[in-house]
């Protein structure tokens, strides 16, 4: 039960981060941070999960990185910007913690959610293109940001399709989502995303 809720929070945060200027708007940040704060309160304080034991290597690596980031923030010339960066680092660490505690549940929830999001954003970009937008960005602030995200989703789904647990129907759904994602990349005209997609596809084939 708790693993499923953890995975749901991770998926919800990922989904929210694709709306509101690619997760940069005040409302998008507020919702994603509230979700993470609620998850921390639930799983670290109220219902701690004793069944998960992280290896010490990643923990020490994370603590060292956090210490360096904190030290940099102390001497930063623009304290407010440094504080915002620390908040985002903490948010990322929290999301990683939630995801690492529920890998099996996340394997079931994340690919379909990514397929739905990629289809929606790719289709939205195509509609915006035909509506007269020179370089559509869907709900992202920048068309290059949208294209980079769509490239990542296409590669993610491309890697998920060969899984033995995928039925023919699920593979068809993922394939359609990849087509929508590629269409979105095409209408944005992002050369960087196209290059990243080609490199990622080569890595998948290898």
HELIX and SHEET records of a PDB file:
HELIX    1   1 UNK A    2  UNK A   16  1                                  15    
HELIX    2   2 UNK A   20  UNK A   23  1                                   4    
HELIX    3   3 UNK A   26  UNK A   40  1                                  15    
HELIX    4   4 UNK A   41  UNK A   46  3                                   6    
HELIX    5   5 UNK A   56  UNK A   74  1                                  19    
HELIX    6   6 UNK A   79  UNK A  100  1                                  22    
HELIX    7   7 UNK A  103  UNK A  130  1                                  28    
HELIX    8   8 UNK A  143  UNK A  161  1                                  19    
HELIX    9   9 UNK A  168  UNK A  188  1                                  21    
HELIX   10  10 UNK A  191  UNK A  205  1                                  15    
END                                                                             
